[in-house]
Amino acid sequence: MFEGFTLTEIDVGAVRLRVRHGGSGPPVVLLHGHPRTHATWHRVAPRLAARHTVICPDLRGYGGSSKPPSDPEHTVYSKRAMAADVVGLLDALGHRRAAVIGHDRGAYVAMRTALDHPDRVSRLGVLDGVPIGEALARCDARFAARWWHWFFLGQLAKPAERVINADPDAWYGGSPEEMGEQAYADYRQAIHDPATVHAMCEDYRAGLGPDRAADDADRAAGRRIACPVLFAWSERDDMVDLYGDPAAIWRDWADDVRTASVPSGHHMAEEAPRELTDVLAGFLAGDVAAVSDRPG
């Protein structure tokens, strides 16, 4: 897994991140989603490494990265804090700017990095996600029925950790056939760590609090993403069903938005790695054209 890559831990200031990096060329950071670790990229990263320096960290709280104590406002697990981790990682590895690609929760970190540190992000890729503030502003019964886990994981009256830790395999799912044996083993070790489960819940609590507030503040101030943006969605997930034209949401945040679909379910890096790699490689090379048509 990740042949030719280095696996290490890097101090980025507030936390230490477990990171796998390899390849050569312009840097690209790949940020995983919930509840995965960086290993979700093991079928994509080596393909991109032929032309890029590829950097795959575990987000703070996930996998083998630090799990700092949470705070009452959940800012420790905010996307602003995680974006600062990305910048610290670039500093530690000697990169002034990088493309940042994020899937699921990682997409929110990638977006926040581009907004808070525009001089450090050359291109932004968001996979299967719209801004948290936009998603919550559009929340209706259908969203709540399909994405109810946002509110289960994010609430505090009856914390989700006790339920999840009773049987992490049943809650999170996954299989070695789907993910690859080594990636599955890495993921399974993570989800059986109660500290990781707590940190992942804190990620969602931050989403309902400081992350939404940050998005709403940027929206009110008219802040926009300065670099080219790729929005890619998995064809067997629910982005189009929920939002109709999710690319239109991203065009409210950036002038240069490119779109692409991937023939897979939600975990596209595991289910359709070749197709996803082609989309990412094209975007990184500047070959994915800006479009205005509705996806779907």
DOTIVO-838732 format. One line per 5 residues: number of its first residue (from 1); for each residue x, y, z of N, C-alpha, C. Coordinates in steps of 0.001 Angstrom, whole numbers. Each point is the difference from the previous one (the first is absolute). Example, Ala and Ser with C-alpha at 12.3 -4.5 7.8 and 13.67 -1.06 7.14 Angstrom:
1	13190 -5690 7800 -890 1190 0 900 1200 0 | -350 1050 -720 820 1190 60 -770 1090 730 .
***
This chain:
1	848 -1190 0 -848 1190 0 882 1238 0 | -266 951 -914 787 1223 -128 1469 -315 -280 | 254 -855 -961 1382 -353 -322 792 1247 -380 | 1186 142 596 863 1140 -264 -298 1219 856 | -1030 -59 838 -354 1118 873 679 -149 1358 .
6	166 1112 675 526 35 1361 -1148 174 980 | -15 -800 1057 -979 137 1073 710 581 1211 | -516 1118 507 674 677 1105 -1008 770 826 | 461 584 1086 -789 936 790 678 1358 -70 | -791 1042 -203 542 1338 -179 -674 953 977 .
11	819 732 745 -486 1021 923 -386 1228 -804 | -1282 380 68 -463 1162 -766 -366 1159 919 | 417 -68 1251 -276 1066 945 -879 -472 1131 | -1314 55 -194 -930 -390 1053 -101 -1511 152 | 253 -745 -1073 -150 -1453 18 1113 -641 -827 .
16	86 -1307 120 844 -798 -881 -910 -787 -931 | 313 39 -1280 -797 -699 -988 759 -1225 -504 | -710 -1109 -119 556 -1142 -717 -178 280 -1485 | 1078 -125 -752 9 441 -1389 710 -1028 -861 | -562 -231 -1184 693 -776 -1027 240 925 -1186 .
21	1240 33 -482 302 892 -1126 1016 -644 -921 | -125 340 -1281 899 -565 -991 -217 653 -1349 | 785 -436 -984 -91 547 -1339 858 1231 -173 | -131 649 -1144 751 1215 -283 -810 869 -951 | 242 1303 108 -739 948 -816 -803 942 873 .
26	-897 785 -582 -809 948 771 -778 -725 1096 | -29 555 1213 -634 -718 1113 -1518 31 -37 | -578 -1101 437 -1446 -92 177 -265 -709 1323 | -891 572 795 -398 -568 1292 -1353 -669 -177 | -94 -1261 417 -1252 -756 -74 -540 -179 1415 .
31	-1207 485 250 -611 -35 1329 -1196 -949 -13 | 48 -987 868 -1048 -1023 68 -1231 522 723 | -1048 -809 -32 -1235 332 699 -252 -924 1180 | -1189 107 550 -456 -811 1136 -558 -1318 -518 | 308 -1109 652 884 -210 1150 1355 -572 -418 .
36	435 302 -1197 1202 -599 -566 1266 604 582 | 1135 -563 -404 1317 566 248 612 352 -1351 | 1241 472 18 668 324 -1264 98 -1210 -919 | -106 -1215 563 147 -1214 -807 -1082 -135 -1062 | -1091 762 122 -1046 -52 -1022 541 381 -1378 .
41	1127 736 -54 574 475 -1257 995 -980 -606 | 138 -1212 541 1118 -854 -399 -79 -458 -1453 | -1175 61 -619 -119 -359 -1410 110 1213 -927 | -9 1199 564 52 1235 -778 1368 664 104 | 520 104 1215 1245 747 229 1171 -483 -849 .
46	251 -1324 -104 1139 -428 -817 -149 376 -1470 | -1220 42 -502 -205 395 -1395 308 1485 -204 | -389 829 961 291 1424 -100 1476 302 219 | 686 -899 723 1395 252 376 951 -12 -1188 | -453 -477 -1157 866 31 -1181 315 1431 -417 .
51	-912 940 303 201 1389 -414 -100 991 1143 | -288 -483 1200 -213 902 1123 651 -547 1265 | 384 905 874 313 -368 1373 -1330 -115 726 | -332 -1194 455 -1320 -266 573 133 -142 1513 | -825 741 724 71 76 1457 -1354 -421 558 .
56	-14 -1065 790 -1251 -567 525 70 -62 1525 | -536 991 698 -16 -58 1462 -1280 -638 539 | 77 -505 1227 -1208 -223 796 -392 1351 584 | -1249 402 -154 -475 1217 650 186 -102 1506 | 130 1139 652 110 -50 1465 -1208 -741 574 .
61	276 -865 957 -1046 -798 622 -251 -1326 -674 | 396 -134 -1259 -249 -1208 -778 1263 -866 -57 | -206 -1303 -154 1115 -905 -240 1110 143 1017 | 1224 180 -496 1158 77 875 411 1406 375 | -798 1012 -343 336 1379 350 -425 325 1429 .
66	542 1106 520 -298 427 1368 -1493 202 205 | -407 -246 1238 -1390 181 394 -30 951 1190 | 114 1304 -266 54 957 1109 -1305 29 777 | 73 373 1282 -1226 82 802 -984 983 -623 | -1272 -362 37 -1021 865 -566 -297 1155 940 .
71	-621 1044 -540 -373 1175 783 -1505 200 -99 | -582 781 899 -1468 136 3 -574 524 -1308 | 741 823 -732 -510 563 -1259 351 -878 -1203 | 779 -1070 217 388 -954 -1052 910 632 -1059 | 651 1107 355 895 648 -951 1266 -809 -250 .
76	376 -847 941 1210 -818 -179 -139 -903 -1226 | -1222 -417 -311 -232 -866 -1162 -697 744 -1139 | 107 1310 18 -588 788 -1085 820 -159 -1269 | -620 294 -1127 717 -58 -1269 1040 1107 -83 | -192 1084 727 1025 1048 57 1264 -530 659 .
81	-151 -763 1073 1176 -593 647 653 -1027 -907 | -811 -807 -692 555 -1004 -897 674 638 -1210 | -542 1129 -469 633 721 -1100 1369 516 422 | 109 465 1225 1304 436 508 972 -1172 40 | -510 -1203 280 854 -1191 -42 555 -227 -1404 .
86	-841 196 -1008 446 -184 -1387 1129 976 -325 | -162 1243 414 1039 1001 -243 1281 -374 747 | -146 -452 1245 1172 -443 747 700 -1172 -657 | -779 -872 -607 565 -1145 -706 780 457 -1235 | -554 931 -744 717 537 -1160 1308 657 430 .
91	-54 757 1089 1217 630 511 1047 -1047 352 | -440 -1047 706 940 -1026 463 645 -734 -1165 | -734 -161 -1098 525 -718 -1159 642 930 -1034 | 0 1302 288 695 942 -857 -742 407 -1254 | -1324 14 60 -805 385 -1159 -694 1331 266 .
96	193 941 -893 -649 1297 161 -1483 -77 -348 | -341 -685 -1109 -1383 -121 -433 -255 -1433 -427 | -1256 -408 42 -371 -1344 -437 -1448 -4 -443 | -326 -932 -867 -1402 -316 -248 -511 -788 1198 | -1217 269 416 -590 -692 1147 -1318 -618 -448 .
101	-84 -1323 136 -1178 -770 -422 -581 -670 1238 | -1297 156 219 -621 -615 1162 -1275 -732 -354 | -220 -1123 663 -1220 -793 -171 -802 36 1288 | -1323 147 -116 -875 -101 1166 440 1049 1027 | 284 -361 1245 433 988 997 1290 687 -427 .
106	848 -720 -702 1223 610 -499 -260 1128 -978 | -1151 -43 -702 -345 1081 -917 -206 1302 759 | -575 -78 1203 -210 1201 798 1334 578 481 | 936 -886 325 1332 459 400 696 662 -1188 | -111 -624 -1163 627 561 -1194 -570 1384 -312 .
111	-1318 133 48 -631 1294 -256 467 1043 1003 | 36 -353 1271 410 951 1029 1456 414 -190 | 841 -934 -452 1397 349 -270 80 1029 -1110 | -795 -189 -1057 13 939 -1122 -523 1375 403 | -974 61 900 -556 1283 422 892 707 1011 .
116	543 -747 957 814 613 1054 1432 261 -445 | 491 -784 -956 1401 93 -417 83 -15 -1526 | -593 992 -662 -77 -35 -1464 1360 -13 -690 | 1021 533 667 1326 17 -614 687 -1356 34 | -594 -964 722 624 -1311 137 -653 -1075 -865 .
121	-1153 307 -604 -772 -999 -750 -46 412 -1467 | 582 -828 -853 28 293 -1437 -1261 -467 -710 | -561 -1120 451 -1235 -544 -545 -749 -710 1119 | -1317 58 -65 -842 -613 1023 -890 -1048 -645 | 26 -1218 535 -897 -1050 -446 -914 -427 1123 .
126	-1310 -9 -257 -984 -429 1001 -787 -1162 -590 | -15 -1102 723 -622 -1228 -472 -1187 -335 893 | -1181 -66 -601 -1228 -366 720 -255 907 1200 | -86 1283 -246 -339 894 1098 -283 1399 -491 | -853 712 736 -192 1432 -161 360 633 1336 .
131	236 1300 65 373 619 1280 -979 -340 1117 | 525 -197 1198 -838 -391 1138 -1124 1014 221 | 334 1281 -46 -1032 1010 200 -1106 -93 -1028 | 358 -309 -1237 -996 -137 -1066 -861 -1238 218 | 621 -1101 405 -759 -1232 239 -1017 194 1114 .
136	419 634 1088 -910 175 1136 -1081 1029 -304 | 316 1006 -805 -1020 980 -372 -1097 -640 -842 | 360 -1068 -739 -959 -682 -866 -603 -1237 662 | 300 -234 1250 -433 -1221 682 -1530 -79 32 | -531 -1111 -491 -1432 -249 52 -203 -1442 463 .
141	-1231 -493 -64 -299 -1339 484 782 -1059 -771 | 155 205 -1308 730 -978 -792 1475 -45 408 | 595 1170 174 1392 55 456 131 -670 1357 | -903 322 923 69 -559 1347 -156 -1516 -17 | -849 -513 -894 -193 -1448 -77 1246 -701 -541 .
146	648 608 -994 1151 -643 -623 1289 249 765 | 162 1189 554 1237 386 676 -228 177 1497 | -857 -830 561 -330 128 1408 1219 -168 894 | 1030 -675 -527 1188 -223 827 678 1316 373 | -162 1054 -824 567 1298 378 -498 415 1386 .
151	-1274 -223 251 -623 484 1223 168 -1002 1141 | 60 -1278 -339 299 -1016 1004 1414 183 535 | 965 139 -900 1385 153 427 249 1368 624 | -743 1009 -415 271 1355 445 -664 405 1294 | -1016 -721 442 -713 424 1206 744 -468 1257 .
156	-380 561 1144 675 -313 1268 -938 -550 1064 | -1317 102 -218 -943 -450 1026 177 -1486 288 | 177 -793 -1068 263 -1432 137 1172 -319 -916 | 1223 221 476 1176 -98 -874 69 -1313 -763 | 371 112 -1263 14 -1151 -896 1108 -997 317 .
161	1041 444 692 1163 -860 203 -360 -1341 642 | -892 21 988 -333 -1249 700 -666 -992 -946 | -874 477 -847 -683 -868 -956 999 -569 -1005 | 861 850 -547 952 -432 -1018 1004 -989 568 | 543 309 1167 1044 -850 580 -507 -1377 411 .
166	-1324 -154 116 -547 -1320 320 250 -993 -1125 | 64 476 -1256 253 -877 -1151 454 851 -1189 | 1257 449 6 470 889 -1078 -117 -619 -1388 | 228 -1308 -112 -81 -631 -1321 -1405 95 -575 | -1008 -221 840 -1380 79 -473 -364 1432 -368 .
171	474 964 763 -356 1384 -255 667 524 -1267 | 1308 -232 -140 753 624 -1082 15 -828 -1284 | -120 -1312 96 11 -811 -1206 1376 -80 -627 | 22 -161 -1325 1258 -174 -709 387 -1467 -88 | 894 -326 -942 452 -1372 -170 1347 4 -696 .
176	796 -1063 190 1287 -72 -708 -174 -113 -1504 | -1096 -603 -455 -240 -115 -1439 -212 1381 -620 | -721 855 703 -297 1350 -493 1209 916 133 | 683 -64 1126 1010 990 339 1425 -461 -287 | 216 -1309 -148 1351 -550 -37 383 -457 1394 .
181	692 -1121 96 248 -611 1309 770 921 937 | 1078 617 -475 808 834 878 -732 1279 387 | -690 599 -945 -758 1207 310 -1121 -305 990 | -648 -1145 -168 -1062 -392 926 556 -234 1399 | 1151 -652 90 612 -244 1306 343 1321 686 .
186	511 951 -761 350 1306 559 -1245 720 498 | -1034 -22 -814 -1276 631 356 -628 -668 1220 | 44 -1329 38 -633 -721 1102 718 279 1322 | 1326 115 -52 740 359 1209 -454 1366 502 | -245 921 -909 -432 1338 392 -1385 -6 638 .
191	-957 -668 -623 -1373 78 507 -187 -762 1310 | 964 -863 342 -76 -694 1282 710 758 1112 | 463 1194 -281 632 853 1009 -1043 1010 484 | -450 -91 1261 -1022 936 487 420 1466 -124 | 1297 282 93 455 1384 -137 -233 504 -1424 .
196	174 -867 -977 -277 380 -1384 -1493 209 -211 | -813 -883 537 -1456 143 -129 -448 1333 601 | 531 342 1170 -357 1283 615 426 1165 -880 | 1214 -62 -527 493 1090 -846 -858 147 -1251 | -427 -1124 -585 -838 74 -1192 -1359 614 330 .
201	-543 -297 1172 -1246 654 415 219 1496 202 | 1152 365 559 316 1415 180 86 727 -1340 | 489 -686 -1017 24 559 -1352 -1416 426 -411 | -979 -862 255 -1379 323 -367 -586 1075 912 | 379 -2 1270 -475 1064 895 546 1350 -446 .
206	1246 -10 -433 565 1235 -557 -749 406 -1256 | -416 -975 -798 -736 308 -1219 -1281 759 266 | -708 -372 1067 -1267 650 329 203 1331 707 | 1223 267 471 284 1224 744 968 913 -720 | 1284 -48 372 953 973 -573 190 -109 -1504 .
211	-136 -1189 -572 180 -119 -1450 -1124 708 -750 | -1238 -220 448 -1107 694 -652 147 1505 186 | 394 425 1200 157 1431 252 1064 606 -905 | 1092 -721 -231 1067 505 -872 -491 130 -1437 | -728 -998 -482 -549 75 -1355 -965 1171 -129 .
216	-883 136 979 -997 1062 -69 654 1375 51 | 1052 137 801 704 1283 86 678 336 -1329 | 609 -995 -629 638 230 -1297 -1036 362 -1054 | -1133 -671 39 -1066 273 -977 -496 1431 164 | -228 402 1261 -505 1347 260 1011 1066 -415 .
221	1287 -313 142 1055 952 -345 336 -15 -1490 | -604 -923 -756 265 -76 -1430 1342 -601 -346 | 601 -754 905 1290 -626 -301 -193 -1132 -994 | 955 -131 -915 -82 -1005 -1042 1316 -749 -103 | -80 -1176 -568 1176 -827 -208 711 504 -1252 .
226	1281 316 144 724 665 -1073 532 -958 -1057 | 278 -1231 362 648 -931 -928 -1039 -804 -782 | 415 -700 -1054 -927 -903 -701 -541 -1077 936 | -1265 -342 -184 -685 -974 855 -531 -1139 -864 | 225 -1222 458 -639 -1180 -584 -1047 -518 970 .
231	-1229 -120 -474 -1025 -734 753 -273 -1303 -739 | 272 -1112 651 -268 -1312 -587 -938 -763 922 | -962 -695 -604 -980 -730 791 -63 -1438 -481 | -353 -891 929 -162 -1413 -341 -1426 -215 -494 | -115 -691 -1117 -1289 -110 -678 -1012 -828 782 .
236	468 -868 902 -934 -831 774 -155 496 1428 | 390 1259 253 -279 637 1287 -1144 989 -205 | -222 895 947 -1237 791 -19 214 1499 -186 | 1154 426 -482 227 1430 -188 -1051 648 -900 | -232 -603 -1163 -955 576 -946 -1426 -114 532 .
241	-332 -1118 633 -1344 -161 561 -302 1064 1048 | 996 325 814 -220 956 1083 9 1447 -482 | 874 309 -945 238 1403 -337 -370 373 -1426 | -384 -970 -817 -349 309 -1375 1236 327 -816 | 574 1148 223 1218 436 -676 1005 453 1060 .
246	680 -937 641 951 404 1039 1136 851 -532 | 327 -130 -1291 1061 845 -561 -384 1473 65 | -1309 294 -96 -456 1392 87 321 585 1370 | -52 -842 1028 359 467 1341 1459 418 28 | 854 -813 -605 1427 334 -20 276 1229 -853 .
251	-801 234 -1033 212 1190 -812 -353 1277 756 | -763 -136 1087 -236 1147 873 1211 320 868 | 955 -934 45 1182 177 848 1276 244 -793 | -19 -257 -1291 1218 123 -801 -363 330 -1438 | 898 700 -690 -235 367 -1391 355 -1123 -964 .
256	983 -802 368 527 -1038 -899 -336 -1369 594 | -1129 -563 -407 -458 -1290 518 -84 -995 -1144 | 687 -1125 146 -66 -1079 -980 -750 -1164 653 | -669 -812 -792 -791 -1095 564 320 -1302 -703 | -216 -1078 719 173 -1335 -565 -777 -980 858 .
261	-446 -1093 -608 -646 -1075 751 881 -1235 -32 | -167 -842 1017 774 -1229 121 -988 -1159 149 | 122 -1061 -794 -966 -1103 48 245 -906 1205 | -474 438 1146 248 -751 1234 -1021 395 1036 | 69 -699 1146 -678 450 1196 857 1037 699 .
266	-339 279 1256 604 1131 715 1522 -99 113 | 516 -1186 295 1445 -134 235 710 -214 -1333 | 45 1052 -796 452 -103 -1379 1465 -389 -126 | 847 378 943 1420 -363 -90 201 -1503 136 | -944 -667 640 84 -1448 173 -764 -734 -1105 .
271	-1113 567 -437 -884 -688 -940 355 252 -1463 | 513 1171 -307 317 351 -1395 1312 773 -53 | 1085 -612 455 1263 754 98 547 473 -1334 | -132 -817 -1042 535 430 -1302 -776 1197 -540 | -1301 -70 79 -815 1094 -504 248 1275 807 .
276	91 -140 1322 266 1167 830 1380 567 -289 | 988 -858 -151 1345 481 -316 6 779 -1302 | -718 -496 -998 -64 710 -1278 -590 1398 180 | -1060 106 798 -630 1301 248 976 931 720 | 647 -509 1046 918 840 770 1210 399 -828 .
281	552 -946 -757 1169 310 -821 -337 1060 -1035 | -1188 -98 -605 -411 1003 -964 -154 1370 632 | -593 46 1178 -171 1272 701 1349 599 382 | 897 -816 513 1305 492 410 810 490 -1193 | -262 -592 -1161 693 429 -1219 -705 1151 -701 .
286	-1179 381 498 -748 1080 -617 -856 -422 -1170 | -285 -1316 -106 -716 -504 -1172 -1501 -196 212 | -483 138 1232 -1434 -145 252 -635 1366 -198 | -821 136 -1021 -537 1304 -387 -1090 458 967 | -92 1311 172 -1114 563 752 -1275 -212 -786 .
291	-1063 -406 692 -1269 -238 -673 -1119 661 776 | -1127 207 -645 -1150 613 667 -1214 -911 -28 | 126 -1169 -639 -1147 -901 -53 -238 -641 1348 | -1228 -352 249 -334 -689 1235 552 -1409 -17 | 591 -460 1132 422 -1396 67 -1211 -904 94 .
296	187 -1242 -402 -1080 -956 158 -404 -595 -1329 .
***
